[in-house]
Amino acid sequence: MQHRELPEGWDRGLPRFEPDAKGLATRDSSAKVLNVLAENVPWLLGGSADLTPSTKTRLAFAGAGDLSATSPGGRNLHFGIREHAMAAIVNGLSLSKLRPYGSTFLTFSDYARPALRLAALMAIPVIHVFTHDSIGLGEDGPTHQPVEQLASLRAIPGLITLRPADANETVEAWRVIMQLRHEPVVLVLSRQPLPTFDRAPYAAASGVAQGAYVLADPQGSALYSWKKTGKLEASGSSITEGIGTTRITANFEGTPVNDAVQITDKRAVAMVYRLLRDEGLFVGGSTGINVCGAVDTARALGPGHTIVTVLCDSGSRYQSKLYNPEFLRAKGLPTPPWLDG
């Protein structure tokens, strides 16, 4: 515990959910996972800001108990309607090397924000369960409807925000959370039931640990078509060297790709020149494709997300093509004014 390590068998007995069109709310699947983990990890404890029946964060197994003056070993904490105080207390408990969690509705995370930011600055692995990630909140009305909260939480440096899409992703999200040693985390859960996906046509739910992946592919390669239609069909061509894959290679097989975008040579070349002009980066065509893919992904997701890509090749390999104005004009591709000089 003092080294923030997990006991042997900490993930023993974690549930697996079968495909179900109706499914269940991720707050409900989270409750099942949390109780299994808390039985396996004796120093996992927490509660809510007076919303335990709604956030489904009560530890219900035998012996869990409620913390009180007469029951100091209880593992269910009743923070009261004090979200900021709850988050601050959770920070303090983490400093003693316990693994604490707090919970409330997502819309009320605003009250806890100062302590959340402090946890990120302190690099302590506190857990916050924010439920009712929905505009359908019944009798509570618009005061309980989260709008900007998700984007604002994702914008806090050093804070991990996980938003599982079904019950099995919720299991994997908790698996990621428990192995964190220095990062505070927010787990955003739904109020309404969500379908439990049949994973056969898709990547495994364990891909949650790696985040979401978008394949950026040029024309002339079949991987874009493979992701979008399931068929390895290539169309068009590209000046980018090493491109034109028409098979699933061993290093690509099993990669949890969530989406794909196709980048034209015109866009990739323009991006290469922009990176050189504005950032001083002398890169090649593959990097141009990757950065264009990152731009497309950022525009699709909107503010509050972190997009990562790879600057994978140097421009020195492509001088005869990428920096040859005659070659580029013959291909109908743009050339910057300074390239002719």
C-alpha positions in Angstrom: 0.0 0.0 0.0 2.8 2.4 0.9 4.3 1.9 -2.5 0.9 2.3 -4.3 1.2 -1.3 -5.5 -1.8 -3.7 -5.9 -2.2 -6.9 -4.0 -2.0 -10.2 -5.8 -5.3 -11.1 -7.4 -6.6 -7.6 -7.3 -8.6 -8.1 -10.5 -9.8 -11.6 -9.6 -13.5 -12.0 -10.3 -14.1 -9.0 -12.5 -17.3 -9.4 -14.4 -17.7 -9.9 -18.2 -20.9 -8.8 -19.8 -22.6 -10.6 -22.7 -23.8 -8.7 -25.8 -27.2 -7.2 -25.0 -29.2 -4.7 -27.2 -30.8 -3.2 -24.1 -27.7 -3.3 -21.9 -27.4 -1.4 -18.7 -26.3 2.0 -17.5 -22.5 2.3 -17.0 -23.2 3.5 -13.5 -24.7 0.0 -12.8 -21.9 -1.9 -14.4 -19.5 0.2 -12.5 -21.2 -0.7 -9.2 -20.6 -4.4 -9.9 -16.9 -3.8 -10.8 -16.3 -1.5 -7.8 -17.6 -4.0 -5.3 -15.4 -6.8 -6.7 -12.3 -4.6 -6.7 -13.0 -3.3 -3.2 -13.2 -6.8 -1.8 -9.8 -7.6 -3.4 -8.1 -4.3 -2.5 -8.7 -3.6 1.3 -7.6 0.1 1.1 -10.0 1.0 -1.7 -12.8 3.1 0.0 -15.0 6.1 -0.7 -18.5 7.5 -1.0 -20.5 10.3 -2.5 -21.7 13.8 -1.9 -25.1 12.6 -0.6 -25.9 10.7 -3.9 -24.8 7.1 -3.3 -28.1 5.5 -4.4 -27.8 7.4 -7.7 -24.1 7.1 -8.4 -24.2 3.4 -7.4 -20.9 3.7 -5.4 -21.9 2.0 -2.2 -19.7 -1.0 -1.1 -22.3 -3.5 -0.3 -20.3 -6.7 0.5 -20.2 -8.1 4.0 -18.0 -6.2 6.3 -17.7 -3.0 4.3 -19.6 -0.9 6.8 -20.0 2.9 7.1 -17.3 5.1 8.5 -18.4 6.8 11.7 -17.0 7.8 15.1 -18.0 4.3 16.4 -17.0 2.5 13.3 -13.6 3.8 12.2 -13.0 0.8 9.9 -16.1 1.5 7.7 -15.3 1.9 4.1 -18.4 3.8 3.0 -17.9 7.5 3.5 -20.8 10.0 3.7 -19.4 13.4 2.6 -22.7 15.3 2.6 -23.8 17.8 0.0 -20.2 19.2 -0.2 -18.6 18.4 -3.5 -15.5 20.6 -3.0 -15.0 19.3 0.6 -15.4 15.7 -0.7 -12.7 16.2 -3.4 -10.4 17.8 -0.8 -10.9 15.0 1.7 -10.2 12.5 -1.1 -6.9 14.2 -1.8 -6.0 14.0 1.9 -6.8 10.3 2.0 -4.7 9.7 -1.0 -1.7 11.3 0.6 -2.0 8.6 3.4 -1.7 6.0 0.6 -5.3 4.9 0.8 -7.0 4.6 -2.6 -10.1 6.8 -2.2 -12.9 7.7 -4.5 -15.6 10.3 -4.4 -18.8 10.5 -6.5 -21.5 12.9 -7.6 -23.4 13.9 -10.8 -21.2 15.1 -13.7 -22.9 18.6 -13.7 -21.7 19.1 -10.0 -18.1 18.5 -10.9 -17.7 22.2 -11.2 -17.9 22.6 -7.4 -15.0 20.1 -7.0 -12.8 21.7 -9.7 -10.2 23.4 -7.4 -9.5 20.2 -5.6 -9.4 18.3 -8.9 -6.8 20.6 -10.3 -4.8 20.4 -7.1 -4.8 16.6 -7.3 -3.4 16.9 -10.8 -0.7 19.2 -9.6 0.1 16.9 -6.7 0.1 13.8 -9.0 -2.0 11.7 -6.6 -4.2 8.8 -7.9 -7.6 9.9 -6.6 -10.7 8.6 -8.3 -13.8 10.6 -9.1 -17.0 8.9 -10.3 -19.2 11.3 -12.1 -22.6 9.9 -13.2 -25.7 11.1 -15.1 -23.7 12.0 -18.2 -27.0 12.7 -20.0 -29.4 15.4 -20.9 -32.2 13.0 -20.0 -32.4 13.5 -16.3 -36.0 13.2 -15.5 -37.6 15.3 -12.9 -34.3 17.1 -12.1 -34.5 19.3 -15.2 -31.9 21.6 -16.7 -30.0 22.3 -13.5 -28.7 18.8 -13.6 -27.9 18.6 -17.3 -24.1 18.5 -18.0 -23.2 20.6 -21.0 -19.6 21.9 -20.9 -18.4 19.8 -18.0 -16.9 16.9 -20.0 -14.8 19.2 -22.3 -13.6 21.3 -19.3 -12.5 18.2 -17.4 -10.6 16.9 -20.4 -8.8 20.3 -20.6 -7.3 20.0 -17.1 -3.6 19.1 -17.5 -2.6 15.9 -15.7 -6.2 14.7 -15.2 -7.3 11.5 -17.0 -10.9 11.4 -18.1 -12.5 8.1 -19.1 -15.9 7.8 -20.6 -16.7 4.1 -21.3 -19.3 3.3 -24.0 -20.7 0.1 -22.6 -20.5 -2.3 -19.6 -17.3 -4.1 -20.8 -15.5 -0.8 -21.4 -16.5 0.1 -17.9 -14.7 -3.0 -16.6 -11.6 -2.1 -18.6 -11.7 1.5 -17.5 -11.6 0.4 -13.8 -8.7 -1.9 -14.7 -6.8 1.1 -16.1 -7.8 3.2 -13.0 -6.6 0.7 -10.5 -3.1 0.5 -12.0 -2.5 4.3 -11.9 0.0 5.4 -9.3 0.4 9.2 -9.9 -2.5 10.3 -12.0 -5.9 11.5 -10.8 -8.8 10.1 -12.9 -12.4 11.0 -13.6 -14.8 8.2 -14.6 -17.8 9.5 -16.5 -20.8 7.2 -16.4 -24.3 7.2 -17.9 -27.7 7.3 -16.2 -29.5 5.4 -18.9 -28.9 1.9 -20.2 -26.4 1.6 -23.0 -26.2 -1.4 -25.4 -23.5 -3.9 -24.5 -21.6 -4.4 -27.8 -20.9 -7.7 -29.5 -17.1 -7.5 -29.7 -16.7 -10.0 -32.4 -16.7 -7.4 -35.3 -14.8 -4.9 -33.2 -11.6 -4.5 -31.3 -11.6 -5.9 -27.7 -12.8 -3.6 -24.9 -9.3 -3.8 -23.5 -8.4 -1.2 -26.1 -9.7 1.4 -23.6 -6.2 1.2 -22.0 -4.7 2.6 -25.3 -7.2 5.3 -26.0 -8.9 5.7 -29.4 -7.0 5.3 -32.6 -7.6 6.8 -36.0 -5.9 5.5 -39.1 -4.7 8.2 -41.6 -4.2 6.6 -45.0 -3.2 8.1 -48.4 -4.8 7.3 -51.7 -3.4 4.1 -53.2 -3.6 2.2 -49.9 -6.3 -0.3 -49.1 -6.3 0.2 -45.3 -8.8 3.0 -45.4 -11.2 0.9 -47.3 -10.6 -2.0 -45.0 -11.6 0.0 -42.0 -14.6 1.6 -43.6 -16.0 -1.3 -45.6 -14.2 -4.4 -44.5 -12.7 -4.8 -48.0 -9.0 -4.4 -49.0 -9.6 -2.2 -52.0 -7.2 0.5 -53.1 -8.0 3.4 -55.3 -5.9 6.3 -56.6 -2.2 6.8 -56.0 0.2 8.7 -53.8 3.7 10.1 -54.1 4.4 9.0 -50.6 7.0 6.3 -50.5 6.3 3.0 -48.8 2.6 3.5 -49.2 0.2 1.2 -51.2 -0.5 -1.5 -48.6 -3.1 -4.0 -49.8 -2.8 -6.5 -47.0 -3.1 -6.6 -43.2 0.5 -6.9 -42.0 1.4 -8.6 -38.7 2.3 -5.4 -37.0 -1.1 -4.0 -37.9 -3.3 -7.0 -37.2 -5.3 -6.6 -33.9 -4.6 -2.9 -33.6 -7.7 -1.3 -32.0 -8.4 1.2 -34.8 -11.6 3.2 -34.1 -11.9 5.2 -37.4 -10.0 6.0 -40.6 -9.5 9.2 -42.7 -8.1 9.4 -46.2 -5.6 12.2 -47.0 -4.9 13.4 -50.5 -1.4 14.2 -51.6 -2.4 17.8 -52.1 -3.3 18.2 -48.4 -0.3 16.2 -47.2 2.2 18.3 -49.3 0.6 21.5 -48.2 0.9 20.4 -44.6 4.6 19.5 -45.1 5.4 23.0 -46.3 3.3 24.6 -43.5 5.2 22.7 -40.9 8.5 23.8 -42.4 7.4 27.4 -42.7 5.6 27.8 -39.4 7.2 25.3 -37.1 10.7 24.8 -38.6 10.1 21.1 -38.9 11.7 19.4 -42.0 9.5 16.4 -42.4 8.4 14.0 -45.1 5.1 12.9 -46.7 4.1 10.3 -44.1 4.3 12.9 -41.4 2.2 15.3 -43.5 -0.4 12.6 -43.8 -0.3 11.9 -40.0 -0.7 15.6 -39.1 -3.6 16.0 -41.5 -5.2 13.0 -39.9 -4.7 14.6 -36.5 -6.3 17.9 -37.7 -9.3 16.0 -39.1 -9.7 14.1 -35.8 -9.5 17.3 -33.7 -12.1 19.0 -35.8 -14.4 16.0 -35.6 -14.1 15.7 -31.8 -14.2 19.4 -31.0 -12.5 21.3 -28.1 -11.3 19.6 -25.0 -9.5 16.6 -26.5 -5.8 15.6 -26.8 -4.7 14.3 -30.2 -1.4 12.6 -30.5 0.4 11.7 -33.8 3.9 10.7 -34.9 6.4 12.8 -36.8 7.6 9.6 -38.5 10.0 10.7 -41.3 12.5 13.3 -42.3 12.2 15.6 -45.4 15.7 14.7 -46.4 14.5 11.4 -47.8 12.1 13.1 -50.2 14.1 15.9 -51.7 13.9 14.5 -55.3 10.1 14.5 -55.1 8.6 16.5 -52.2 11.0 19.4 -52.7 11.3 19.2 -56.5 9.0 21.9 -58.1 9.1 20.3 -61.6 8.0 16.9 -60.2 5.2 18.4 -58.1 3.8 20.5 -61.0 3.8 17.4 -63.2 1.6 15.7 -60.5 -0.6 18.8 -60.2 0.5 19.4 -56.6 1.1 22.8 -54.9 4.5 24.4 -54.7 5.4 27.2 -52.3 7.0 30.4 -53.9 10.3 29.9 -52.1 10.8 26.4 -53.6 11.5 27.9 -57.1 14.1 30.3 -55.6 
